Amino acid sequence: MPRLARRDPLLDPTLPPAAWAPARRRMRMRRWLGFFLAILLIGLGAWGALMFLDRTPSLTPDQVAEAAGQALLGAERYSFRAEVTGSSPDGFFPHARLAGEFQAEPLVLHLDGEVGSGQAGTPLAYWLSGEELYVRQGRGGTWVLAPTADVPDVTAFLPEQLAAPFLAGVRRAELLGRERLDGVITAVLALDLDPAVMQVAPPGHDEQVDYRLWVDVWRLRPVRFTIQVERPATGGSSFHYQLDWTYPASDPLSLPDEVRQAAGGGK
């Protein structure tokens, strides 16, 4: 059998010792070249997959915002976290931190959080189940059945309310770029929203209002929405509002039995 014409000291023991060092260097170079080519191919494959799954290039920024609103209306389940921070001329601003979960069928919304901080903090806790709203009275208080479920603190986090700005309020949208949020690749939009839909007064003199929306480029559903209001120090409160969504695939939500029993409601 003819000897393989390889210049590799490990596979060709007949190679002269003087040629071993150059052969080893060539072998290391081939290995590194193969490694870098593999990384390059993996990177190109991942980039190609992202481009293939990204649904936003075929849409205008306005359409991306509208799709995010439609995704909220069609969502079977989502969790959310909302926070408001700010400042005011008198040095007092009622910061708020809220978290909750929503389920479409059967309708359940759970909301828990606090407005203010420290001794001035006011706790909020609600369970909306169908048309019944249960409210916890004070910190660690008992649960009561509210006379109406039409409470703004609660209805503000229902899909119809959250989706309204993106479906009916967008006057102009601009794509600012892409950003990864908690592993989700998002399209970042700057929005010009109709004050009437937002139920606020138009921006005044020296007042700046910025709305931004982060949309999952694969599923076209909202991931984050922020409102930044800047006013002169003597012109009123400035604040930042941030709302984050996640879409867990977990067990169904249901009103806890202890809440219903504490409120003396039904079975």
Residue, then its C-alpha position, 0 to 999 in steps of 0.5 A: m500500500p502506498r504511503l499517504a503523502r501527508r505532512d503531519p507528524l502525528l499521521d506520518p511518523t516518517l516525516p523528518p523531525a526538522a519538519w515537525a514544527p512547521a507541520r504542527r503550525r499548519m495543523r493548528m492553522r487548519r483547526w483554527l480556520g475550521f473553527f472560525l468557518a463554523i462560527l461564521l456559518i452558525g452566525l449566518g444561519a442565525w441571521g438568516a433565521l432571524m430575517f426569515l422570521d422577522r415579520t416587520p420589514s413588510l409592514t409600515p411602522d403604523q401597521v406594526a403598531e396596529a398589529a400589536g394592538q390586534a395581538l393584545l385583543g386576541a391574546e388569551r393570556y398575558s402578565f404585565r408590570a407597570e411603574v410610574t416614577g416622576s417628580s413635581p415642583d412640591g417634591f411629592f410624586p405618587h410613585a406606583r408599582l403594579a403587577g398582574e395577570f389577565q386571562a380571556e376565557p374565562l375572564v380573570l384579571h388579577l392586579d396587585g401593587e402599591v401607589g406611593s411608598g413607605q408609610a404613605g403607600t396605598p396598597l391595591a389588590y383586585w380580582l376580576s372574575g367575569e362581572e364580579l370584582y373583588v377588592r382587598q380593603g387596605r394592607g392585609g385587610t379583608w376582601v369585599l365584593a365591589p358594587t361594580a366592576d367598572v373601576p378605572d384601576v382595573t379596566a385600564f389593564l383590560p385588552e380593549q383599553l391597552a390596545a386602543p392607543f395602537l388601534a385608534g390613536v396612532r397619528r404617526a409612527e417611526l421605526l427607531g431600530r431593533e432592541r433585544l428585551d429579555g431575549v425577545i428581539t423587538a422593533v422600537l417605534a416612536l409614536d405620535l398618539d392622539p391626545a383624545v384617545m389617550q384622554v389627556a390634554p394636548p402638550g402645552h408650551d415647553e412640554q414634551v411628551d414621548y410615546r415608545l412601543w417595543v413590538d416582538v418582530w416574530r409574533l407582532r405583539p407588544v413587549r413594552f410601552t413607555i410614556q415620558v413627559e417632561r415639563p419645566a421645573t415650575g410647570g408641573s410634574s414630569f413622569h415616566y410610565q413603563l408597562d411591560w408584557t409577557y405571555p406565559a403558557s402556564d396553568p389557567l387563572s381562577l379566582p382563589d376560593e379564599v377570596r370568594q369566601a372572605a367576601g361572602g360571594g357565591k359558591 
